[in-house]
Amino acid sequence: MTLSQLTVASVMTAAGSFVQAGIGFGSLLLAAPLLVLVDPRFVPGPVLVPGLALALLMAWRDRGGIQPGEVAWAFAGRVPGSVVGALILASLSTGAFEVLVGATVVLGALLSVAGLRMRPTPRVLLGAGFVAGITGTTTSIGGPPLALVYQHHGGEALRGTLAGFFVMGSMLSMTTLALVGRFGAYDLLLGMALIPGTVAGYVLSPPFVRWLDRGYTRAAVLGVSIGAGLLLILRRLA
């Protein structure tokens, strides 16, 4: 890993952190595909480390919006989802699977645009957490499933609840990846090298947060979710 590679990776991570600090998710959506171009070893394990750091910062900042009971239901779904995701990584080619995940995310966002509204009931949260566990572990993009559930909530509630979910989810994904031999000491050190960029993006985000909280959060959630799904599809079909 050269200094120039690390600098470019840090800038990408800062940009992703800036976006996620505003809408509640999206850091890895922006950073992961570009980090692969810098060094494929950044994904899927190392990028989870700065993701955890950002989630901790956001959970503290937006702690007033966290719904602990709802986070617990979503995390209960993420546990088996992360196991399934790790098994997929260990035994299958993820190319076709990523196309399926991308199509599902796009469809969910388009249905939301058309008027579908999901309430954060235990059943819905379990399902969203399960899907997020699979996609977060296999593609490092686990935000859209739960973000679509909370798209009609206020910015603080959306960001805080997702941050609480990501704190536990990131640790779970790192653990499951370690169990299948996809996360070790080198991955941890590589991920820690990206934390300064993550903190920089977070520190620069308050004006963006205030702008989104004027009524633009839902549009941003839908736009980034559709972008995430299309990105997964295009990078495998290109």
Helices and strands as residue ranges (DSSP letters): H 3-23, H 27-38, G 40-42, H 48-61, G 63-65, H 68-91, H 95-113, H 122-139, H 144-149, H 155-179, H 185-192, H 195-203, H 206-212, H 217-237
